Amino acid sequence: MDDDDRVFKALADPSRRFLLDLLFERDGRTLTELESELEMSRFGVMKHLKVLEEADLVVTRRMGREKLHFLNPIPIRQVHDRWIDKYTEHHVTALLELKTDLEGDDEP
């Protein structure tokens, strides 16, 4: 499975997207903090976090006995750049050309 597939798989689940939203709001949360926001078992949250870590969307760091979870937005940006930018580039170019044409009409 390539990196894009892992990211799409991770983002396909609403619980995993919710975990990412929580980390976006406040990075560096523990498993206990994340678990308290979801109506599922600790084991279930751990499984979702594992999928997010495998997609490199979440990175962890140990601070003493605690394992902190952090959002890594880079894979999402890479997917955006690869898949979304190439489909919107034409539209943006057309809008810029239209702007130039409209602004050019004001000259005497």
ROPALUM-256269 format. One record per residue: residue in three letters; y, z, x of N, C-alpha, C, O in turn. Coordinates in steps of 0.02 Angstrom, whole numbers, plus 32768, in hexadecimal, padded with zeros to 4 digits. Atoms other than C-alpha are relative to their C-alpha. Layout:
r code:ALA&n_c2:Y&n_c3:Z&n_c1:X&ca_c2:Y&ca_c3:Z&ca_c1:X&c_c2:Y&c_c3:Z&c_c1:X&o_c2:Y&o_c3:Z&o_c1:X
...
This chain:
r code:MET&n_c2:7FC5&n_c3:8000&n_c1:802B&ca_c2:8000&ca_c3:8000&ca_c1:8000&c_c2:803E&c_c3:8000&c_c1:802D&o_c2:8043&o_c3:8029&o_c1:805B
r code:ASP&n_c2:7FC5&n_c3:8002&n_c1:7FD6&ca_c2:80A8&ca_c3:7FD0&ca_c1:804A&c_c2:8035&c_c3:8032&c_c1:7FE7&o_c2:802D&o_c3:8052&o_c1:7FB3
r code:ASP&n_c2:7FCD&n_c3:7FCE&n_c1:800F&ca_c2:8146&ca_c3:803A&ca_c1:8049&c_c2:8020&c_c3:7FF7&c_c1:7FBB&o_c2:802A&o_c3:8028&o_c1:7F97
r code:ASP&n_c2:7FE2&n_c3:800C&n_c1:8042&ca_c2:8193&ca_c3:7FE6&ca_c1:7FB0&c_c2:7FD1&c_c3:8016&c_c1:7FC8&o_c2:7FE7&o_c3:8033&o_c1:7F96
r code:ASP&n_c2:8030&n_c3:7FEC&n_c1:8033&ca_c2:80F3&ca_c3:8002&ca_c1:7F4D&c_c2:7FFF&c_c3:804C&c_c1:7FF7&o_c2:7FFB&o_c3:8065&o_c1:7FBF
r code:ARG&n_c2:7FFF&n_c3:7FB7&n_c1:8003&ca_c2:80F5&ca_c3:80BB&ca_c1:7F78&c_c2:803E&c_c3:8019&c_c1:7FDC&o_c2:803A&o_c3:8048&o_c1:7FB4
r code:VAL&n_c2:7FC1&n_c3:7FEB&n_c1:8020&ca_c2:81AB&ca_c3:80CA&ca_c1:7F42&c_c2:7FFC&c_c3:7FF2&c_c1:7FB5&o_c2:800D&o_c3:801D&o_c1:7F8C
r code:PHE&n_c2:8005&n_c3:8011&n_c1:8048&ca_c2:818D&ca_c3:806E&ca_c1:7E9D&c_c2:7FCE&c_c3:802E&c_c1:7FDC&o_c2:7FDB&o_c3:8044&o_c1:7FA4
r code:LYS&n_c2:8032&n_c3:7FD3&n_c1:801E&ca_c2:80F1&ca_c3:80D7&ca_c1:7E7B&c_c2:801F&c_c3:8045&c_c1:7FF6&o_c2:8015&o_c3:8064&o_c1:7FC1
r code:ALA&n_c2:7FE2&n_c3:7FBE&n_c1:8005&ca_c2:8152&ca_c3:8177&ca_c1:7E9E&c_c2:8035&c_c3:8003&c_c1:7FC9&o_c2:803A&o_c3:8034&o_c1:7FA5
r code:LEU&n_c2:7FCA&n_c3:8000&n_c1:8032&ca_c2:81E4&ca_c3:8144&ca_c1:7E2F&c_c2:7FE7&c_c3:7FF1&c_c1:7FBA&o_c2:800C&o_c3:7FF9&o_c1:7F89
r code:ALA&n_c2:801B&n_c3:8012&n_c1:8041&ca_c2:8172&ca_c3:810D&ca_c1:7DA1&c_c2:7FF6&c_c3:803C&c_c1:7FD2&o_c2:7FF2&o_c3:8034&o_c1:7F95
r code:ASP&n_c2:800F&n_c3:7FC5&n_c1:8028&ca_c2:8154&ca_c3:81BF&ca_c1:7D67&c_c2:8040&c_c3:8028&c_c1:7FF0&o_c2:8066&o_c3:8037&o_c1:801E
r code:PRO&n_c2:7FC3&n_c3:7FDC&n_c1:8012&ca_c2:81DD&ca_c3:821B&ca_c1:7D06&c_c2:8005&c_c3:8046&c_c1:801F&o_c2:803C&o_c3:805D&o_c1:802E
r code:SER&n_c2:7FFE&n_c3:7FBE&n_c1:7FE0&ca_c2:81AC&ca_c3:82C5&ca_c1:7D4F&c_c2:8017&c_c3:7FFA&c_c1:8048&o_c2:803C&o_c3:8025&o_c1:8060
r code:ARG&n_c2:7FEB&n_c3:800A&n_c1:7FBA&ca_c2:81C1&ca_c3:8282&ca_c1:7DFF&c_c2:8049&c_c3:7FED&c_c1:8004&o_c2:806D&o_c3:8003&o_c1:8031
r code:ARG&n_c2:7FB8&n_c3:8011&n_c1:8001&ca_c2:8269&ca_c3:8235&ca_c1:7DD3&c_c2:8029&c_c3:803F&c_c1:7FF3&o_c2:8060&o_c3:8047&o_c1:800F
r code:PHE&n_c2:7FDD&n_c3:7FC1&n_c1:800E&ca_c2:829C&ca_c3:82DE&ca_c1:7D8D&c_c2:8004&c_c3:802C&c_c1:803E&o_c2:8037&o_c3:804A&o_c1:804C
r code:LEU&n_c2:7FFF&n_c3:7FDA&n_c1:7FC1&ca_c2:826A&ca_c3:8333&ca_c1:7E30&c_c2:8035&c_c3:7FE3&c_c1:8030&o_c2:8059&o_c3:8009&o_c1:8051
r code:LEU&n_c2:7FCD&n_c3:8020&n_c1:7FD5&ca_c2:82D6&ca_c3:82B5&ca_c1:7E8F&c_c2:8046&c_c3:8011&c_c1:7FE7&o_c2:8073&o_c3:801D&o_c1:800F
r code:ASP&n_c2:7FBE&n_c3:7FED&n_c1:801C&ca_c2:8367&ca_c3:82D9&ca_c1:7E18&c_c2:8012&c_c3:8048&c_c1:8013&o_c2:804B&o_c3:8056&o_c1:8024
r code:LEU&n_c2:7FF4&n_c3:7FBA&n_c1:7FED&ca_c2:8354&ca_c3:8393&ca_c1:7E3B&c_c2:8015&c_c3:8005&c_c1:8049&o_c2:8043&o_c3:802A&o_c1:805A
r code:LEU&n_c2:7FEF&n_c3:7FFE&n_c1:7FB9&ca_c2:8358&ca_c3:8375&ca_c1:7EF6&c_c2:8044&c_c3:7FDE&c_c1:800D&o_c2:8067&o_c3:7FF1&o_c1:803C
r code:PHE&n_c2:7FBE&n_c3:801F&n_c1:7FFA&ca_c2:83EF&ca_c3:8303&ca_c1:7EE0&c_c2:8037&c_c3:8033&c_c1:7FF0&o_c2:806A&o_c3:8037&o_c1:8011
r code:GLU&n_c2:7FD0&n_c3:7FCD&n_c1:8015&ca_c2:844A&ca_c3:8391&ca_c1:7E86&c_c2:8008&c_c3:8035&c_c1:8036&o_c2:8040&o_c3:804B&o_c1:8045
r code:ARG&n_c2:7FFE&n_c3:7FCE&n_c1:7FCB&ca_c2:841C&ca_c3:840E&ca_c1:7F0E&c_c2:7FC3&c_c3:7FF8&c_c1:802C&o_c2:7F8B&o_c3:8005&o_c1:8019
r code:ASP&n_c2:8035&n_c3:800C&n_c1:7FCF&ca_c2:83B7&ca_c3:83E3&ca_c1:7FA7&c_c2:7FE6&c_c3:8042&c_c1:801C&o_c2:8006&o_c3:8076&o_c1:8017
r code:GLY&n_c2:801C&n_c3:7FC6&n_c1:7FDE&ca_c2:8346&ca_c3:845C&ca_c1:8004&c_c2:7FE1&c_c3:8033&c_c1:7FD3&o_c2:7FE8&o_c3:806F&o_c1:7FDE
r code:ARG&n_c2:801E&n_c3:7FD2&n_c1:8030&ca_c2:82E7&ca_c3:84A7&ca_c1:7F73&c_c2:7FB7&c_c3:8010&c_c1:8014&o_c2:7F96&o_c3:7FE7&o_c1:8033
r code:THR&n_c2:8045&n_c3:7FED&n_c1:7FF4&ca_c2:8243&ca_c3:8505&ca_c1:7F81&c_c2:7FD4&c_c3:7FE7&c_c1:7FC6&o_c2:7FED&o_c3:7FD2&o_c1:7F92
r code:LEU&n_c2:802F&n_c3:8012&n_c1:8034&ca_c2:81A7&ca_c3:84DC&ca_c1:7F1E&c_c2:800A&c_c3:802C&c_c1:7FC2&o_c2:8008&o_c3:8014&o_c1:7F8A
r code:THR&n_c2:7FF6&n_c3:7FD1&n_c1:8038&ca_c2:81C6&ca_c3:8576&ca_c1:7EB3&c_c2:803E&c_c3:7FED&c_c1:7FD7&o_c2:803C&o_c3:7FEF&o_c1:7F99
r code:GLU&n_c2:7FC3&n_c3:8015&n_c1:8024&ca_c2:8277&ca_c3:853C&ca_c1:7E88&c_c2:7FF4&c_c3:7FC1&c_c1:7FD8&o_c2:8009&o_c3:7FBC&o_c1:7F9E
r code:LEU&n_c2:800E&n_c3:803E&n_c1:8023&ca_c2:823B&ca_c3:848E&ca_c1:7E5B&c_c2:7FD0&c_c3:800B&c_c1:7FC5&o_c2:7FDA&o_c3:7FEF&o_c1:7F8F
r code:GLU&n_c2:8032&n_c3:7FF2&n_c1:8034&ca_c2:81A7&ca_c3:84D0&ca_c1:7DF8&c_c2:8021&c_c3:8022&c_c1:7FC3&o_c2:800C&o_c3:8016&o_c1:7F8A
r code:SER&n_c2:7FE0&n_c3:7FDC&n_c1:8038&ca_c2:821A&ca_c3:853F&ca_c1:7D8F&c_c2:8025&c_c3:7FD1&c_c1:7FD1&o_c2:8035&o_c3:7FE4&o_c1:7F99
r code:GLU&n_c2:7FDB&n_c3:8030&n_c1:8029&ca_c2:8273&ca_c3:84A3&ca_c1:7D4E&c_c2:7FD3&c_c3:7FD2&c_c1:7FD7&o_c2:7FEB&o_c3:7FAE&o_c1:7FAC
r code:LEU&n_c2:802F&n_c3:802C&n_c1:8022&ca_c2:81D5&ca_c3:844B&ca_c1:7D10&c_c2:7FCD&c_c3:8029&c_c1:7FD9&o_c2:7FBB&o_c3:8060&o_c1:7FEC
r code:GLU&n_c2:8033&n_c3:7FDF&n_c1:8028&ca_c2:8158&ca_c3:8478&ca_c1:7C8A&c_c2:7FBC&c_c3:7FE5&c_c1:8014&o_c2:7F9A&o_c3:7FC2&o_c1:7FEE
r code:MET&n_c2:8042&n_c3:8013&n_c1:7FE8&ca_c2:80BE&ca_c3:845C&ca_c1:7CF4&c_c2:7FEB&c_c3:8033&c_c1:8034&o_c2:8013&o_c3:805C&o_c1:804B
r code:SER&n_c2:801B&n_c3:7FD0&n_c1:7FD0&ca_c2:8050&ca_c3:84BD&ca_c1:7D6A&c_c2:801D&c_c3:7FF4&c_c1:8046&o_c2:8037&o_c3:7FBE&o_c1:8055
r code:ARG&n_c2:7FEB&n_c3:8005&n_c1:7FBA&ca_c2:807D&ca_c3:84DF&ca_c1:7E1F&c_c2:7FD9&c_c3:7FC8&c_c1:8022&o_c2:7FF5&o_c3:7FA2&o_c1:804A
r code:PHE&n_c2:802A&n_c3:8034&n_c1:7FE3&ca_c2:7FEC&ca_c3:846E&ca_c1:7E4F&c_c2:8018&c_c3:7FBB&c_c1:7FEB&o_c2:8019&o_c3:7F8C&o_c1:8014
r code:GLY&n_c2:7FE6&n_c3:8040&n_c1:8018&ca_c2:8032&ca_c3:83E2&ca_c1:7DE3&c_c2:803F&c_c3:7FEB&c_c1:8025&o_c2:8046&o_c3:7FB2&o_c1:8038
r code:VAL&n_c2:7FC2&n_c3:800E&n_c1:7FDB&ca_c2:80DD&ca_c3:83EF&ca_c1:7E36&c_c2:7FEF&c_c3:7FED&c_c1:8048&o_c2:800E&o_c3:7FBF&o_c1:8064
r code:MET&n_c2:8014&n_c3:800F&n_c1:7FBB&ca_c2:8088&ca_c3:83EF&ca_c1:7EE1&c_c2:7FE5&c_c3:7FB9&c_c1:8005&o_c2:7FF4&o_c3:7F95&o_c1:8036
r code:LYS&n_c2:801B&n_c3:8045&n_c1:7FFF&ca_c2:802B&ca_c3:834E&ca_c1:7EB5&c_c2:8039&c_c3:7FCD&c_c1:7FFC&o_c2:8037&o_c3:7F9A&o_c1:801E
r code:HIS&n_c2:7FC7&n_c3:802E&n_c1:8007&ca_c2:80CD&ca_c3:82FA&ca_c1:7E7F&c_c2:8029&c_c3:7FFE&c_c1:8041&o_c2:803E&o_c3:7FC8&o_c1:8057
r code:LEU&n_c2:7FDB&n_c3:7FFD&n_c1:7FC2&ca_c2:8126&ca_c3:8334&ca_c1:7F1D&c_c2:7FDB&c_c3:7FDA&c_c1:8038&o_c2:7FFA&o_c3:7FBA&o_c1:8062
r code:LYS&n_c2:8027&n_c3:8025&n_c1:7FCE&ca_c2:8098&ca_c3:82ED&ca_c1:7F86&c_c2:800B&c_c3:7FB5&c_c1:7FFA&o_c2:8013&o_c3:7F93&o_c1:802C
r code:VAL&n_c2:7FF3&n_c3:8047&n_c1:800B&ca_c2:80B0&ca_c3:8241&ca_c1:7F37&c_c2:8046&c_c3:7FEE&c_c1:8019&o_c2:804F&o_c3:7FBA&o_c1:8039
r code:LEU&n_c2:7FBC&n_c3:800D&n_c1:7FEA&ca_c2:816B&ca_c3:824D&ca_c1:7F58&c_c2:8005&c_c3:8002&c_c1:804D&o_c2:802A&o_c3:7FDA&o_c1:806B
r code:GLU&n_c2:8001&n_c3:7FFD&n_c1:7FB7&ca_c2:814B&ca_c3:8280&ca_c1:800D&c_c2:7FDE&c_c3:7FC3&c_c1:801E&o_c2:7FF6&o_c3:7FA8&o_c1:8051
r code:GLU&n_c2:8023&n_c3:803C&n_c1:7FE7&ca_c2:80D0&ca_c3:81F0&ca_c1:8026&c_c2:802D&c_c3:7FC2&c_c1:7FFC&o_c2:8026&o_c3:7F94&o_c1:8024
r code:ALA&n_c2:7FD1&n_c3:8037&n_c1:8007&ca_c2:8159&ca_c3:817A&ca_c1:7FEA&c_c2:803E&c_c3:800B&c_c1:802B&o_c2:806C&o_c3:7FE2&o_c1:802C
r code:ASP&n_c2:7FC8&n_c3:7FEE&n_c1:7FD4&ca_c2:81D1&ca_c3:81CF&ca_c1:8064&c_c2:8040&c_c3:800D&c_c1:7FD9&o_c2:8077&o_c3:800B&o_c1:7FF5
r code:LEU&n_c2:7FC6&n_c3:7FF0&n_c1:8029&ca_c2:8244&ca_c3:81FA&ca_c1:7FD3&c_c2:8013&c_c3:804A&c_c1:8005&o_c2:804C&o_c3:805D&o_c1:7FF6
r code:VAL&n_c2:7FF5&n_c3:7FB9&n_c1:7FF5&ca_c2:8233&ca_c3:82B4&ca_c1:7FF9&c_c2:7FE7&c_c3:8010&c_c1:8045&o_c2:7FB0&o_c3:7FFD&o_c1:8059
r code:VAL&n_c2:8015&n_c3:7FE7&n_c1:7FBF&ca_c2:822F&ca_c3:8302&ca_c1:80A4&c_c2:8004&c_c3:804C&c_c1:7FFD&o_c2:802B&o_c3:8069&o_c1:7FD7
r code:THR&n_c2:8003&n_c3:7FB7&n_c1:8002&ca_c2:8207&ca_c3:83B7&ca_c1:80C8&c_c2:8010&c_c3:801D&c_c1:8045&o_c2:800A&o_c3:7FFC&o_c1:8078
r code:ARG&n_c2:7FF2&n_c3:7FDB&n_c1:7FC2&ca_c2:823A&ca_c3:8437&ca_c1:8148&c_c2:7FEE&c_c3:8049&c_c1:7FF3&o_c2:7FFF&o_c3:8065&o_c1:7FBF
r code:ARG&n_c2:8012&n_c3:7FB9&n_c1:8005&ca_c2:81F5&ca_c3:84E4&ca_c1:8165&c_c2:8039&c_c3:802B&c_c1:801A&o_c2:8055&o_c3:801E&o_c1:8050
r code:MET&n_c2:7FD0&n_c3:7FCE&n_c1:7FEB&ca_c2:826F&ca_c3:8574&ca_c1:816D&c_c2:7FDE&c_c3:8044&c_c1:7FF6&o_c2:7FDD&o_c3:8060&o_c1:7FBF
r code:GLY&n_c2:8028&n_c3:7FC2&n_c1:8005&ca_c2:820A&ca_c3:860F&ca_c1:8193&c_c2:7FC1&c_c3:7FF2&c_c1:7FD9&o_c2:7F9B&o_c3:7FC5&o_c1:7FEB
r code:ARG&n_c2:803C&n_c3:800A&n_c1:8029&ca_c2:8184&ca_c3:861D&ca_c1:810F&c_c2:800B&c_c3:7FCE&c_c1:7FC8&o_c2:7FDC&o_c3:7FBB&o_c1:7FA6
r code:GLU&n_c2:7FF1&n_c3:802E&n_c1:8036&ca_c2:81DC&ca_c3:85A7&ca_c1:8097&c_c2:7FFE&c_c3:7FB8&c_c1:8017&o_c2:8010&o_c3:7FA8&o_c1:8050
r code:LYS&n_c2:7FFF&n_c3:8048&n_c1:7FF4&ca_c2:81C6&ca_c3:84EC&ca_c1:808D&c_c2:8035&c_c3:7FE4&c_c1:7FD2&o_c2:8030&o_c3:7FE8&o_c1:7F95
r code:LEU&n_c2:7FC8&n_c3:801B&n_c1:8027&ca_c2:8267&ca_c3:8498&ca_c1:8055&c_c2:7FF7&c_c3:7FB5&c_c1:7FF8&o_c2:7FE1&o_c3:7F92&o_c1:8025
r code:HIS&n_c2:8007&n_c3:8047&n_c1:8011&ca_c2:826A&ca_c3:83EE&ca_c1:8001&c_c2:8045&c_c3:7FE1&c_c1:7FFC&o_c2:8073&o_c3:7FFC&o_c1:7FDE
r code:PHE&n_c2:7FC1&n_c3:8023&n_c1:7FFE&ca_c2:82F5&ca_c3:8370&ca_c1:801E&c_c2:7FF7&c_c3:7FB8&c_c1:7FE9&o_c2:7FC4&o_c3:7F99&o_c1:7FF6
r code:LEU&n_c2:8000&n_c3:8045&n_c1:8016&ca_c2:831E&ca_c3:82CA&ca_c1:7FCD&c_c2:800F&c_c3:7FD2&c_c1:803B&o_c2:803C&o_c3:7FE0&o_c1:8063
r code:ASN&n_c2:7FF3&n_c3:8034&n_c1:7FCE&ca_c2:8314&ca_c3:8233&ca_c1:8040&c_c2:8011&c_c3:7FC0&c_c1:7FD9&o_c2:7FE3&o_c3:7F9F&o_c1:7FC0
r code:PRO&n_c2:7FED&n_c3:803A&n_c1:8029&ca_c2:8377&ca_c3:81A7&ca_c1:7FEA&c_c2:7FF5&c_c3:7FBD&c_c1:8022&o_c2:7FFE&o_c3:7F89&o_c1:8001
r code:ILE&n_c2:8006&n_c3:803F&n_c1:7FDB&ca_c2:8354&ca_c3:8124&ca_c1:806F&c_c2:7FCE&c_c3:7FCF&c_c1:7FE1&o_c2:7FDF&o_c3:7F94&o_c1:7FD9
r code:PRO&n_c2:802E&n_c3:8030&n_c1:801E&ca_c2:82B7&ca_c3:80D9&ca_c1:801F&c_c2:801A&c_c3:7FE1&c_c1:7FBF&o_c2:800D&o_c3:7FA6&o_c1:7FB1
r code:ILE&n_c2:7FE3&n_c3:801B&n_c1:803E&ca_c2:8312&ca_c3:80C5&ca_c1:7F78&c_c2:8034&c_c3:7FCC&c_c1:8011&o_c2:8038&o_c3:7F98&o_c1:7FF1
r code:ARG&n_c2:7FCD&n_c3:8030&n_c1:7FEB&ca_c2:83A1&ca_c3:806E&ca_c1:7FD1&c_c2:7FE0&c_c3:7FC0&c_c1:801A&o_c2:7FF8&o_c3:7F89&o_c1:800D
r code:GLN&n_c2:8022&n_c3:803A&n_c1:7FE6&ca_c2:8328&ca_c3:7FFB&ca_c1:802A&c_c2:7FE4&c_c3:7FD4&c_c1:7FC7&o_c2:7FE7&o_c3:7F97&o_c1:7FCA
r code:VAL&n_c2:8019&n_c3:8025&n_c1:803A&ca_c2:82D8&ca_c3:7FCA&ca_c1:7F84&c_c2:803B&c_c3:7FDE&c_c1:7FDE&o_c2:8036&o_c3:7FA4&o_c1:7FCA
r code:HIS&n_c2:7FC4&n_c3:801C&n_c1:801E&ca_c2:8386&ca_c3:7FAF&ca_c1:7F3D&c_c2:8017&c_c3:7FC2&c_c1:8027&o_c2:8024&o_c3:7F8D&o_c1:800A
r code:ASP&n_c2:7FE8&n_c3:8038&n_c1:7FD6&ca_c2:83BA&ca_c3:7F41&ca_c1:7FCF&c_c2:7FD1&c_c3:7FC4&c_c1:7FFC&o_c2:7FE7&o_c3:7F8B&o_c1:7FFB
r code:ARG&n_c2:8030&n_c3:8037&n_c1:8000&ca_c2:831A&ca_c3:7EDB&ca_c1:7FC9&c_c2:7FFB&c_c3:7FDE&c_c1:7FBC&o_c2:7FF8&o_c3:7FA1&o_c1:7FB8
r code:TRP&n_c2:800F&n_c3:801C&n_c1:8042&ca_c2:8304&ca_c3:7EC5&ca_c1:7F0E&c_c2:803C&c_c3:7FF5&c_c1:7FD3&o_c2:803F&o_c3:7FC4&o_c1:7FAE
r code:ILE&n_c2:7FC8&n_c3:8005&n_c1:802F&ca_c2:83A8&ca_c3:7EE1&ca_c1:7EB5&c_c2:8039&c_c3:7FD7&c_c1:801D&o_c2:8054&o_c3:7FAB&o_c1:7FFB
r code:ASP&n_c2:7FC9&n_c3:8025&n_c1:7FE1&ca_c2:8429&ca_c3:7E9F&ca_c1:7F2F&c_c2:7FF6&c_c3:7FB5&c_c1:7FFD&o_c2:8026&o_c3:7F90&o_c1:7FF0
r code:LYS&n_c2:800A&n_c3:8049&n_c1:7FFE&ca_c2:83D9&ca_c3:7DF4&ca_c1:7F3B&c_c2:8008&c_c3:7FE0&c_c1:7FBB&o_c2:8016&o_c3:7FA4&o_c1:7FB6
r code:TYR&n_c2:7FF8&n_c3:801B&n_c1:8043&ca_c2:83E0&ca_c3:7DE0&ca_c1:7E7E&c_c2:8048&c_c3:8006&c_c1:7FE7&o_c2:805C&o_c3:7FE1&o_c1:7FBB
r code:THR&n_c2:7FBB&n_c3:7FF8&n_c1:8016&ca_c2:8493&ca_c3:7E1C&ca_c1:7E6B&c_c2:8032&c_c3:7FDD&c_c1:802D&o_c2:806C&o_c3:7FD4&o_c1:8019
r code:GLU&n_c2:7FD2&n_c3:8020&n_c1:7FD1&ca_c2:84DE&ca_c3:7DC4&ca_c1:7F02&c_c2:8022&c_c3:7FC3&c_c1:7FE2&o_c2:805E&o_c3:7FB9&o_c1:7FEA
r code:HIS&n_c2:7FE4&n_c3:803C&n_c1:801F&ca_c2:84F7&ca_c3:7D22&ca_c1:7EA1&c_c2:8037&c_c3:8012&c_c1:7FCE&o_c2:806C&o_c3:7FF1&o_c1:7FCC
r code:HIS&n_c2:7FCF&n_c3:7FEB&n_c1:8032&ca_c2:8553&ca_c3:7D7D&ca_c1:7E15&c_c2:8040&c_c3:801A&c_c1:8021&o_c2:8077&o_c3:800A&o_c1:800A
r code:VAL&n_c2:7FC5&n_c3:7FE5&n_c1:7FDD&ca_c2:85C6&ca_c3:7DD9&ca_c1:7E8D&c_c2:8028&c_c3:7FC8&c_c1:8020&o_c2:8065&o_c3:7FC7&o_c1:801D
r code:THR&n_c2:7FDF&n_c3:803A&n_c1:7FE2&ca_c2:85EC&ca_c3:7D38&ca_c1:7EEA&c_c2:8027&c_c3:7FD8&c_c1:7FCC&o_c2:8060&o_c3:7FC4&o_c1:7FD7
r code:ALA&n_c2:7FDF&n_c3:8025&n_c1:8036&ca_c2:8615&ca_c3:7CE1&ca_c1:7E46&c_c2:803F&c_c3:8025&c_c1:7FE8&o_c2:8072&o_c3:8006&o_c1:7FDB
r code:LEU&n_c2:7FC6&n_c3:7FD9&n_c1:8015&ca_c2:868A&ca_c3:7D6F&ca_c1:7E13&c_c2:8038&c_c3:7FFD&c_c1:8034&o_c2:8073&o_c3:7FF8&o_c1:8022
r code:LEU&n_c2:7FCD&n_c3:8005&n_c1:7FCC&ca_c2:86E3&ca_c3:7D6A&ca_c1:7EBB&c_c2:8022&c_c3:7FBC&c_c1:7FFF&o_c2:805F&o_c3:7FB7&o_c1:8008
r code:GLU&n_c2:7FE4&n_c3:8043&n_c1:8005&ca_c2:86FA&ca_c3:7CAE&ca_c1:7EAB&c_c2:802E&c_c3:7FFA&c_c1:7FC4&o_c2:8064&o_c3:7FDB&o_c1:7FC8
r code:LEU&n_c2:7FD7&n_c3:8001&n_c1:803C&ca_c2:873D&ca_c3:7CC4&ca_c1:7DFB&c_c2:8042&c_c3:8025&c_c1:800C&o_c2:8077&o_c3:800E&o_c1:7FF9
r code:LYS&n_c2:7FC4&n_c3:7FD9&n_c1:7FEF&ca_c2:87B7&ca_c3:7D49&ca_c1:7E38&c_c2:802F&c_c3:7FD7&c_c1:802B&o_c2:806B&o_c3:7FD5&o_c1:801F
r code:THR&n_c2:7FD7&n_c3:8029&n_c1:7FD2&ca_c2:87F3&ca_c3:7CD7&ca_c1:7EC4&c_c2:8020&c_c3:7FC7&c_c1:7FD9&o_c2:805C&o_c3:7FB8&o_c1:7FE2
r code:ASP&n_c2:7FE5&n_c3:8037&n_c1:8027&ca_c2:8808&ca_c3:7C46&ca_c1:7E4A&c_c2:8038&c_c3:8017&c_c1:7FD1&o_c2:806C&o_c3:7FF7&o_c1:7FCC
r code:LEU&n_c2:7FCE&n_c3:7FE7&n_c1:802E&ca_c2:8867&ca_c3:7CB0&ca_c1:7DCC&c_c2:8040&c_c3:8016&c_c1:8024&o_c2:8077&o_c3:800A&o_c1:800D
r code:GLU&n_c2:7FC6&n_c3:7FEB&n_c1:7FDA&ca_c2:88D8&ca_c3:7CFC&ca_c1:7E4E&c_c2:8025&c_c3:7FC5&c_c1:801F&o_c2:8062&o_c3:7FC7&o_c1:8027
r code:GLY&n_c2:7FE2&n_c3:803C&n_c1:7FE3&ca_c2:88F7&ca_c3:7C50&ca_c1:7E99&c_c2:802A&c_c3:7FDA&c_c1:7FCE&o_c2:8058&o_c3:7FB6&o_c1:7FE2
r code:ASP&n_c2:7FDB&n_c3:8023&n_c1:8034&ca_c2:8938&ca_c3:7C0F&ca_c1:7DF1&c_c2:8047&c_c3:801C&c_c1:7FF8&o_c2:8072&o_c3:7FFB&o_c1:7FDB
r code:ASP&n_c2:7FBE&n_c3:7FE1&n_c1:8007&ca_c2:89CE&ca_c3:7C87&ca_c1:7DFB&c_c2:8034&c_c3:7FE3&c_c1:8030&o_c2:8070&o_c3:7FEE&o_c1:8027
r code:GLU&n_c2:7FD1&n_c3:8019&n_c1:7FCE&ca_c2:8A1A&ca_c3:7C2D&ca_c1:7E90&c_c2:8026&c_c3:7FC3&c_c1:7FE3&o_c2:8009&o_c3:7F9B&o_c1:7FBE
r code:PRO&n_c2:7FD8&n_c3:8038&n_c1:801B&ca_c2:8AA9&ca_c3:7BB1&ca_c1:7E6B&c_c2:7FEC&c_c3:7FBE&c_c1:801D&o_c2:8008&o_c3:7F8A&o_c1:800C
